[in-house]
Amino acid sequence: MRVGIASVFGFLLVAATVFAIDSPSTCMAAEGDWPVWRGPTGNNIAPGPPVPTEWDETKNVVWRIPLEGRGHCSPIIVGDRIYLTSADQESQVASVFAFDKQTGKQVWRTPVTRGGFQTDVHTKNTHATPTLASNGQQLFAVFVQNQQVQLTALDRAGKIEWQIDAGPYVPEQYKFGYAPSPMLYDDLVIVASEFEKGWLAAFSQHDGQQRWRVSRMGSSYSTPIVAHLAGRDQMLLSGHEKVASFDPQTGKLLWEVDGTNQATCGTIVWEGDMIYASGGYPASPTQTIAVKVGESPEVAWTCREQCYEQSMLVSNGYLYAINDRGVFFCWNAKTGEEMWKKRLGSPVSSSPLLSGDNIFIADEKGNMYVLKANPQQYEFVAKNQLGDETFASPIASEGRLYARYADSSQGSRQEYLICIGQQ
């Protein structure tokens, strides 16, 4: 089991051109920005023109740059900059990096923590797995140092504005490493740390002062996400054999239903008044669950298919999902009817991205599959290569695909960030 690349959703209030999204009404994002995990709408659907479906070493490669260290976080985009994190295992330094969006040139690097790395981390996890979050002016990063979750706010020039110990992360049973990304909501940054004595907490984006904290005891790895459902903003989170909703302003539990597993990694997805969750470990009869949210939650359907590490994708009334074994599914999102399924190949840890009418999904061996978002039948579009290892989920902006991958063909492992665009 790999600790999934956990997720985050938030808002970006800007003075530039903005577009509203299918989430909390206060959430805005500048055109072209991908400011948080799962993008400006929280659903991993890229706005704007579709990205190319085919590339090779030179074809449609705008730029490719080597990265320092190791990490599984996805990049984010704010304005003309790309931001991501990475960790140097040998020196035990975790850093935030900024790159020029047009050229890939590194603009700055800021070390955030030094020393105190976790000693027990799954071989498929890293010390830089959570994705950054940005409100347009600040960047928020989380790393574990000396068994404490360090929450750091930086400005867009790379200067640390504040840093706090958000709380402990001391798992006893499942020592796979930390995964959840910070989530933004209004003026809050929300952090999860789920283990035997775990917690959820919210802090002021301005100065890091704690606003609320609730217990969340039990090993799990998913990041909460906010959706506007049943007339209000709800913070959704799976794990602990429940699908749960919280008030993002206070942390108060609103409702929960039985479903999924004790430990989950993927982010809950939603469309309309329906939400969907899957995972995890150990096995249970209800691995994937659909819940209709109204005055009271109602389980619409369940199935035994398990998407442990990956987040799912819902679009136009259909739910797309891939499991750890590389089997891709399409379900009717309302009824749970299986439309089709297809084994793609190697194990998969990243999450699917929708651009135009194509779904992009990378397996752990660096194969990037492109499929048509066609609920009527499996429709293959293309297969491309990204080195020999891909765990981070790709993102898209203004017709370009950005992906983090690694290549060990020259004898030593090297990570890269690539920009793919029509040429």
FENTALIN-V804330 format. One record per residue. N is the residue number from 0. RES is the residue in one small letter. PHI is phi in whole degrees, 0 to 359 (999 if undefined). OMEGA is omega as a letter, one per 40 degrees, with the letter a starting at -180 (none if undefined). Layout:
# FENTALIN-V804330
N RES PHI OMEGA
N RES PHI OMEGA
This chain:
# FENTALIN-V804330
0 m 999 i
1 r 253 i
2 v 294 a
3 g 294 i
4 i 287 a
5 a 283 a
6 s 240 i
7 v 205 i
8 f 222 a
9 g 204 a
10 f 229 i
11 l 228 a
12 l 262 a
13 v 229 i
14 a 268 a
15 a 273 i
16 t 298 a
17 v 229 i
18 f 224 i
19 a 284 a
20 i 231 a
21 d 277 a
22 s 201 i
23 p 312 a
24 s 295 i
25 t 279 a
26 c 274 i
27 m 225 i
28 a 216 i
29 a 291 i
30 e 302 a
31 g 93 a
32 d 278 i
33 w 229 a
34 p 276 a
35 v 212 i
36 w 303 a
37 r 72 i
38 g 81 a
39 p 293 i
40 t 257 i
41 g 77 a
42 n 241 i
43 n 62 i
44 i 250 a
45 a 277 i
46 p 286 i
47 g 87 a
48 p 295 i
49 p 290 i
50 v 273 i
51 p 300 i
52 t 262 a
53 e 225 i
54 w 200 i
55 d 215 a
56 e 299 a
57 t 235 a
58 k 296 i
59 n 63 i
60 v 268 i
61 v 285 i
62 w 199 i
63 r 213 a
64 i 230 i
65 p 284 i
66 l 247 i
67 e 279 i
68 g 66 a
69 r 218 i
70 g 190 i
71 h 241 i
72 c 291 i
73 s 280 i
74 p 289 i
75 i 237 a
76 i 230 i
77 v 223 a
78 g 63 a
79 d 262 a
80 r 235 i
81 i 249 a
82 y 234 i
83 l 203 i
84 t 244 i
85 s 204 a
86 a 228 i
87 d 263 a
88 q 298 a
89 e 293 a
90 s 271 a
91 q 55 i
92 v 241 i
93 a 252 a
94 s 226 i
95 v 250 a
96 f 238 i
97 a 235 a
98 f 228 i
99 d 288 a
100 k 295 a
101 q 278 a
102 t 246 a
103 g 83 a
104 k 296 i
105 q 291 a
106 v 263 i
107 w 200 i
108 r 221 i
109 t 236 i
110 p 296 a
111 v 251 i
112 t 228 i
113 r 227 i
114 g 79 i
115 g 76 i
116 f 296 i
117 q 295 i
118 t 272 a
119 d 249 i
120 v 225 i
121 h 302 a
122 t 298 i
123 k 265 i
124 n 255 i
125 t 223 i
126 h 271 i
127 a 221 a
128 t 270 a
129 p 297 i
130 t 277 i
131 l 295 i
132 a 226 a
133 s 227 i
134 n 262 i
135 g 101 i
136 q 245 a
137 q 240 i
138 l 244 i
139 f 240 a
140 a 232 i
141 v 233 i
142 f 223 i
143 v 261 i
144 q 224 i
145 n 53 i
146 q 63 i
147 q 237 i
148 v 280 i
149 q 269 i
150 l 256 a
151 t 236 i
152 a 250 i
153 l 237 i
154 d 277 a
155 r 284 i
156 a 267 i
157 g 94 i
158 k 275 i
159 i 286 i
160 e 271 i
161 w 200 i
162 q 211 a
163 i 225 i
164 d 278 a
165 a 287 a
166 g 154 a
167 p 283 i
168 y 222 a
169 v 227 a
170 p 293 i
171 e 252 a
172 q 269 a
173 y 251 a
174 k 262 a
175 f 259 a
176 g 103 a
177 y 268 a
178 a 222 a
179 p 298 i
180 s 270 i
181 p 291 i
182 m 241 a
183 l 254 i
184 y 209 a
185 d 49 a
186 d 259 a
187 l 252 i
188 v 241 a
189 i 252 a
190 v 233 i
191 a 245 i
192 s 213 a
193 e 251 i
194 f 207 a
195 e 302 i
196 k 234 a
197 g 278 a
198 w 197 i
199 l 238 a
200 a 209 i
201 a 238 a
202 f 228 i
203 s 293 i
204 q 295 a
205 h 289 a
206 d 222 i
207 g 83 i
208 q 292 a
209 q 290 i
210 r 256 i
211 w 202 i
212 r 208 i
213 v 226 i
214 s 285 i
215 r 212 a
216 m 268 a
217 g 141 a
218 s 290 i
219 s 199 a
220 y 225 a
221 s 283 i
222 t 259 i
223 p 292 i
224 i 217 a
225 v 258 i
226 a 227 i
227 h 265 a
228 l 225 i
229 a 52 i
230 g 82 a
231 r 208 i
232 d 283 a
233 q 229 i
234 m 265 a
235 l 255 a
236 l 204 i
237 s 257 a
238 g 110 a
239 h 62 a
240 e 61 i
241 k 221 i
242 v 247 a
243 a 233 i
244 s 235 a
245 f 233 i
246 d 283 a
247 p 292 i
248 q 281 a
249 t 234 a
250 g 83 a
251 k 292 i
252 l 291 i
253 l 267 i
254 w 195 i
255 e 205 i
256 v 227 i
257 d 289 i
258 g 164 a
259 t 58 a
260 n 221 i
261 q 295 a
262 a 248 i
263 t 233 a
264 c 237 a
265 g 286 i
266 t 271 i
267 i 297 i
268 v 241 a
269 w 208 i
270 e 206 a
271 g 63 i
272 d 258 a
273 m 248 i
274 i 237 a
275 y 221 i
276 a 221 i
277 s 208 a
278 g 143 e
279 g 185 a
280 y 214 e
281 p 289 a
282 a 297 i
283 s 212 a
284 p 297 a
285 t 250 a
286 q 268 i
287 t 241 a
288 i 220 i
289 a 244 a
290 v 234 i
291 k 271 a
292 v 259 i
293 g 216 i
294 e 299 i
295 s 220 a
296 p 288 i
297 e 224 i
298 v 290 a
299 a 274 i
300 w 195 i
301 t 220 i
302 c 207 a
303 r 268 i
304 e 292 a
305 q 237 i
306 c 248 a
307 y 282 a
308 e 269 a
309 q 266 i
310 s 277 i
311 m 269 a
312 l 219 i
313 v 238 a
314 s 205 i
315 n 53 i
316 g 85 i
317 y 228 a
318 l 251 i
319 y 250 a
320 a 205 i
321 i 229 a
322 n 264 a
323 d 299 a
324 r 274 i
325 g 88 i
326 v 264 a
327 f 261 a
328 f 238 i
329 c 228 i
330 w 239 i
331 n 293 a
332 a 293 a
333 k 279 a
334 t 251 a
335 g 84 i
336 e 298 i
337 e 285 a
338 m 275 i
339 w 191 i
340 k 213 a
341 k 207 i
342 r 280 a
343 l 273 a
344 g 158 a
345 s 286 i
346 p 303 a
347 v 234 i
348 s 239 a
349 s 276 a
350 s 248 a
351 p 290 i
352 l 239 i
353 l 252 i
354 s 227 a
355 g 64 i
356 d 248 i
357 n 242 i
358 i 255 i
359 f 250 i
360 i 215 a
361 a 251 i
362 d 267 a
363 e 291 a
364 k 264 i
365 g 89 i
366 n 280 i
367 m 254 i
368 y 269 i
369 v 239 a
370 l 237 i
371 k 284 i
372 a 284 a
373 n 242 a
374 p 289 a
375 q 281 a
376 q 198 i
377 y 292 a
378 e 229 i
379 f 284 i
380 v 248 a
381 a 196 i
382 k 223 a
383 n 235 a
384 q 244 i
385 l 235 a
386 g 58 i
387 d 231 i
388 e 201 i
389 t 223 i
390 f 240 a
391 a 288 i
392 s 282 i
393 p 287 i
394 i 231 a
395 a 218 i
396 s 206 i
397 e 51 i
398 g 81 i
399 r 236 i
400 l 259 i
401 y 239 a
402 a 221 i
403 r 254 a
404 y 208 i
405 a 230 i
406 d 222 a
407 s 241 a
408 s 293 a
409 q 266 i
410 g 106 i
411 s 229 a
412 r 286 i
413 q 224 i
414 e 270 i
415 y 224 i
416 l 240 a
417 i 239 i
418 c 245 a
419 i 244 i
420 g 212 a
421 q 296 i
422 q 230 none
